[in-house]
Amino acid sequence: MFEQSNIDYYMNVFIIPWGTNIIFALLIWIIGRKIVKVIISVFDAVFEKANLETVLSNFLRSIIGSLLTAFLAIATLEQLGVPTTSLVAIFGAAGLAIGLSMQDLLKNFAAGVLIIINRPFKAGDFIETAGVSGVVEKVAVFSTIIRTGDNREIIVPNGNIYGGVIVNYSARDTRRIDMVIGIGYDDNIKKAKEILTSILEAEERILKDPAFGIVLSELADNSVNFNVRPWVNSGDYWAVHSDLLETIKLTFDAQGISIPYPQQDIHIKEVNQASFEVNNHNSKPVN
C-alpha cells in the first residue's frame, strides 16, 4: 500500500504534469517550426515579387527566421515551466549593448538596405561618391566594391555613400560632352566655327538628336572661347572626347588657327640717363 501511494504521488505530482508539459512543449516546437517555415516562404515570395537583391533578401530572411525561432524557443521554455521574463530581459540588455557597440555597422547596414531598395546605382555603373570614382563591382549589405580606372579595388562603407552625394554617370543612356575651345584674337571666328562644325558632323558617334551646339561663350584674357557641346552615348563619352580634342588640334594647326595659352607681355621703358643724374643730384640725404 505504501509503495502504491508513493507511485501515485510521483505520478500525480511529477510524471503526469511534467510529461504533459514535455509533450505540449514538443508539439509547440514541432508545429511552430512548420509555421516558421510557412512564414519564411511567404516572405520569400514577397521578396521575389518586389525584385529585391539576393543579398538583401537572404539577409532579411535570416533575421526573420532567427527572430521567429527565438520567440518559438521562449514559448517552448514557457510551456516547460522555465521562467522566461528574466531571460528576455537579459537578451534585451545584451541586444542594446551590442547595438550601441555596433553603431557604425548598423549605420552601414541601414544605408546598404536603402541603396539596394532605392537603387541609385547598380553593378556595372560608373559612379563618383565618397571621394571615389569607378565602376561598381558589387553592392553588398554593409559595403560597396568599386573598381577604379587603374584597376584598383576600393571597398567603401555604405554609410559613407548614402550619406553623401552620388553621381551616376551610367544612369542615362546619353551624355553631353562639354568642351571649351579657345582661339587667338587674331584668328577668324567664322572660319574656326565652320571647322568645328565640320569636325562634329564628320564624327559618326555624335548623336543627331539632340543636336550638338557650338556657341561663342567668352572673350577671355588670352583667347576667344567657344563652347562645343555634342551628345553621345554614355559608353562613347571618353573615347569621343579624346578623339575630338586630337582632331580639333590637328585641324586647327593645318588651317592656321591658333590655340593660345596664357601669356604675359612685359614692356620695358628706357630711362633717360641725363634725367636720372639730375634727379639723383637734387635728392638730399635725410639726417
C-alpha positions as CSV (number, residue, x, y, z in Angstrom):
1,M,0.0,0.0,0.0
2,F,2.8,2.4,0.9
3,E,4.6,1.7,-2.4
4,Q,1.4,2.2,-4.3
5,S,0.7,5.5,-2.7
6,N,4.3,6.7,-3.5
7,I,3.8,5.7,-7.1
8,D,0.5,7.5,-7.2
9,Y,2.1,10.5,-5.6
10,Y,5.0,10.7,-8.1
11,M,2.7,10.1,-10.9
12,N,0.3,12.9,-10.0
13,V,2.9,15.4,-8.8
14,F,5.8,14.8,-11.2
15,I,5.4,12.4,-14.0
16,I,2.0,13.3,-15.4
17,P,2.4,17.1,-15.1
18,W,6.0,17.1,-16.4
19,G,5.1,14.5,-19.1
20,T,2.2,16.6,-20.2
21,N,4.4,19.8,-20.3
22,I,7.1,18.0,-22.3
23,I,4.6,16.6,-24.8
24,F,2.9,20.1,-25.2
25,A,6.4,21.7,-25.5
26,L,7.4,19.2,-28.2
27,L,4.1,19.9,-30.0
28,I,4.7,23.6,-29.8
29,W,8.2,23.3,-31.1
30,I,7.4,20.9,-33.9
31,I,4.3,22.7,-35.1
32,G,6.0,26.1,-34.5
33,R,8.9,25.1,-36.7
34,K,6.5,24.3,-39.5
35,I,4.7,27.6,-39.1
36,V,8.0,29.4,-39.2
37,K,8.9,27.7,-42.5
38,V,5.5,28.8,-43.9
39,I,6.0,32.4,-42.8
40,I,9.5,32.5,-44.3
41,S,8.2,31.1,-47.5
42,V,5.6,33.9,-47.6
43,F,8.3,36.4,-47.1
44,D,10.4,34.8,-49.8
45,A,7.5,35.2,-52.2
46,V,7.1,38.8,-51.2
47,F,10.8,39.5,-51.7
48,E,10.8,37.8,-55.1
49,K,7.8,39.8,-56.2
50,A,9.5,43.0,-55.0
51,N,12.6,42.1,-57.0
52,L,14.9,42.6,-54.0
53,E,18.6,41.9,-54.4
54,T,19.6,38.3,-53.5
55,V,22.0,39.6,-50.8
56,L,19.3,41.7,-49.1
57,S,16.6,39.0,-49.3
58,N,18.8,36.4,-47.8
59,F,19.9,38.7,-45.0
60,L,16.3,39.7,-44.2
61,R,15.3,36.0,-44.4
62,S,17.9,35.0,-41.9
63,I,16.9,37.8,-39.5
64,I,13.2,37.0,-39.7
65,G,14.0,33.3,-39.2
66,S,16.2,34.0,-36.2
67,L,13.5,36.2,-34.5
68,L,10.7,33.7,-35.1
69,T,12.9,30.8,-33.8
70,A,13.7,32.9,-30.7
71,F,10.0,33.5,-30.0
72,L,9.3,29.9,-30.5
73,A,12.1,28.9,-28.1
74,I,10.7,31.2,-25.5
75,A,7.2,29.8,-25.9
76,T,8.6,26.2,-25.6
77,L,10.5,27.1,-22.4
78,E,7.4,28.8,-21.0
79,Q,5.4,25.6,-21.5
80,L,8.1,23.6,-19.7
81,G,7.7,26.0,-16.7
82,V,11.0,27.8,-17.2
83,P,10.7,31.4,-16.2
84,T,11.5,33.4,-19.3
85,T,10.9,37.0,-18.0
86,S,14.4,37.4,-16.7
87,L,15.8,35.6,-19.8
88,V,14.0,38.1,-22.1
89,A,15.4,41.0,-20.0
90,I,18.9,39.6,-20.3
91,F,18.6,39.2,-24.1
92,G,17.2,42.7,-24.3
93,A,20.0,44.2,-22.4
94,A,22.6,42.2,-24.4
95,G,20.9,43.4,-27.6
96,L,21.1,47.0,-26.5
97,A,24.7,46.7,-25.6
98,I,25.6,45.1,-28.9
99,G,23.6,47.7,-30.8
100,L,25.5,50.6,-29.1
101,S,28.8,49.0,-29.7
102,M,28.0,48.4,-33.4
103,Q,26.5,51.7,-34.3
104,D,28.7,52.1,-37.4
105,L,27.9,48.6,-38.6
106,L,24.2,49.2,-38.1
107,K,24.5,52.5,-40.0
108,N,26.2,50.8,-42.9
109,F,23.6,48.1,-42.9
110,A,20.7,50.6,-42.9
111,A,22.4,52.5,-45.8
112,G,23.0,49.3,-47.6
113,V,19.3,48.4,-47.4
114,L,18.3,51.8,-48.7
115,I,20.8,51.5,-51.6
116,I,19.5,48.1,-52.6
117,I,15.9,49.2,-52.3
118,N,16.2,52.6,-54.0
119,R,18.9,51.5,-56.4
120,P,20.7,54.8,-57.1
121,F,23.2,52.7,-58.9
122,K,23.8,49.0,-59.7
123,A,26.7,46.7,-60.6
124,G,28.4,47.9,-63.8
125,D,27.6,51.6,-63.3
126,F,30.3,54.2,-63.3
127,I,29.8,56.4,-60.3
128,E,31.5,59.1,-58.2
129,T,30.9,59.0,-54.5
130,A,32.6,59.4,-51.1
131,G,35.7,60.8,-52.9
132,V,36.0,57.7,-55.1
133,S,35.1,57.2,-58.8
134,G,35.0,54.0,-60.7
135,V,32.8,51.1,-61.8
136,V,30.6,49.4,-59.2
137,E,31.7,45.8,-58.9
138,K,29.3,44.6,-56.2
139,V,26.7,46.1,-53.9
140,A,26.6,44.3,-50.5
141,V,24.6,45.0,-47.4
142,F,27.5,46.7,-45.5
143,S,29.8,48.0,-48.2
144,T,30.1,48.6,-52.0
145,I,33.1,47.4,-54.0
146,I,34.3,49.9,-56.7
147,R,36.9,49.3,-59.3
148,T,38.9,52.3,-60.4
149,G,40.2,53.1,-63.8
150,D,43.7,51.9,-62.9
151,N,42.1,48.5,-61.8
152,R,42.3,49.2,-58.0
153,E,39.6,47.6,-55.8
154,I,38.1,50.0,-53.2
155,I,35.7,48.9,-50.6
156,V,33.5,51.9,-49.5
157,P,31.2,51.6,-46.4
158,N,27.6,52.1,-47.5
159,G,27.1,54.7,-44.7
160,N,29.7,57.0,-46.4
161,I,28.0,56.5,-49.8
162,Y,24.3,57.1,-48.8
163,G,25.2,60.0,-46.5
164,G,26.8,62.0,-49.3
165,V,26.4,62.9,-53.0
166,I,26.2,60.1,-55.6
167,V,27.0,61.0,-59.2
168,N,25.9,58.1,-61.5
169,Y,27.4,58.6,-65.0
170,S,25.7,55.5,-66.3
171,A,22.2,56.3,-65.1
172,R,21.3,57.8,-68.5
173,D,21.8,56.4,-72.0
174,T,23.3,59.6,-73.4
175,R,25.7,62.3,-72.1
176,R,26.8,65.7,-73.3
177,I,30.4,66.4,-73.8
178,D,31.2,70.0,-72.6
179,M,34.4,71.4,-74.2
180,V,35.8,74.9,-74.2
181,I,37.9,75.5,-77.3
182,G,39.9,78.8,-77.4
183,I,41.3,80.6,-80.5
184,G,43.5,83.6,-80.8
185,Y,42.1,87.1,-81.1
186,D,43.8,87.5,-84.5
187,D,42.1,84.3,-85.8
188,N,39.0,84.3,-88.0
189,I,36.0,83.4,-85.7
190,K,33.7,82.3,-88.6
191,K,36.3,80.1,-90.1
192,A,37.0,78.5,-86.7
193,K,33.3,77.8,-86.1
194,E,33.0,76.3,-89.6
195,I,35.9,74.0,-88.9
196,L,34.4,72.9,-85.5
197,T,31.1,72.2,-87.2
198,S,32.6,70.1,-89.9
199,I,34.6,68.1,-87.4
200,L,31.4,67.3,-85.3
201,E,29.4,66.5,-88.4
202,A,32.0,64.0,-89.5
203,E,32.1,62.1,-86.2
204,E,29.7,59.2,-86.5
205,R,29.4,58.6,-82.8
206,I,27.9,62.0,-82.2
207,L,24.2,61.8,-82.0
208,K,21.9,63.7,-84.3
209,D,19.2,64.2,-81.7
210,P,19.8,66.1,-79.5
211,A,21.8,68.2,-82.0
212,F,25.3,69.5,-81.0
213,G,25.8,73.1,-80.1
214,I,28.7,75.5,-80.9
215,V,28.5,79.0,-79.4
216,L,30.9,81.8,-78.8
217,S,30.9,81.9,-75.0
218,E,33.6,84.3,-73.8
219,L,36.2,86.9,-74.8
220,A,38.7,85.8,-72.3
221,D,42.1,87.4,-71.3
222,N,44.1,85.2,-73.6
223,S,41.6,83.7,-76.1
224,V,38.2,83.8,-77.7
225,N,36.4,80.8,-76.3
226,F,33.8,78.5,-78.0
227,N,31.5,76.2,-76.0
228,V,31.4,72.9,-78.0
229,R,28.7,70.6,-76.8
230,P,28.0,67.3,-78.7
231,W,25.8,64.5,-77.4
232,V,27.0,60.9,-77.4
233,N,26.0,57.5,-76.0
234,S,27.3,57.2,-72.4
235,G,29.6,54.4,-73.3
236,D,31.3,56.5,-76.0
237,Y,31.9,59.6,-73.8
238,W,35.6,59.4,-73.1
239,A,36.6,57.9,-76.5
240,V,34.8,60.7,-78.4
241,H,36.1,63.4,-76.0
242,S,39.7,62.3,-76.6
243,D,39.3,61.9,-80.3
244,L,37.7,65.3,-80.7
245,L,40.4,67.1,-78.9
246,E,43.1,65.4,-81.1
247,T,41.1,66.1,-84.3
248,I,40.5,69.8,-83.4
249,K,44.2,70.4,-82.6
250,L,45.4,68.8,-85.8
251,T,42.8,70.5,-88.0
252,F,43.4,73.9,-86.4
253,D,47.2,73.5,-87.0
254,A,46.6,72.6,-90.6
255,Q,44.2,75.5,-91.2
256,G,46.3,78.1,-89.4
257,I,44.0,78.6,-86.4
258,S,46.0,79.1,-83.2
259,I,45.1,77.7,-79.8
260,P,46.6,80.3,-77.4
261,Y,47.9,79.6,-74.0
262,P,48.2,82.1,-71.0
263,Q,50.9,84.6,-71.6
264,Q,52.0,88.0,-70.4
265,D,53.6,90.8,-72.3
266,I,56.3,92.8,-70.5
267,H,57.1,96.4,-71.6
268,I,60.4,97.8,-70.6
269,K,60.6,101.6,-70.5
270,E,64.0,103.2,-71.2
271,V,65.1,105.8,-68.6
272,N,67.0,108.9,-69.9
273,Q,70.5,108.9,-68.3
274,A,70.7,112.7,-68.0
275,S,67.3,112.9,-66.3
276,F,68.4,110.2,-63.9
277,E,71.6,112.1,-63.0
278,V,69.7,115.4,-62.4
279,N,67.2,113.7,-60.2
280,N,69.9,112.0,-58.3
281,H,71.8,115.3,-57.8
282,N,68.8,117.1,-56.5
283,S,68.0,114.4,-53.9
284,K,69.1,115.3,-50.5
285,P,70.1,112.9,-47.8
286,V,67.9,112.6,-44.8
287,N,69.5,113.2,-41.5
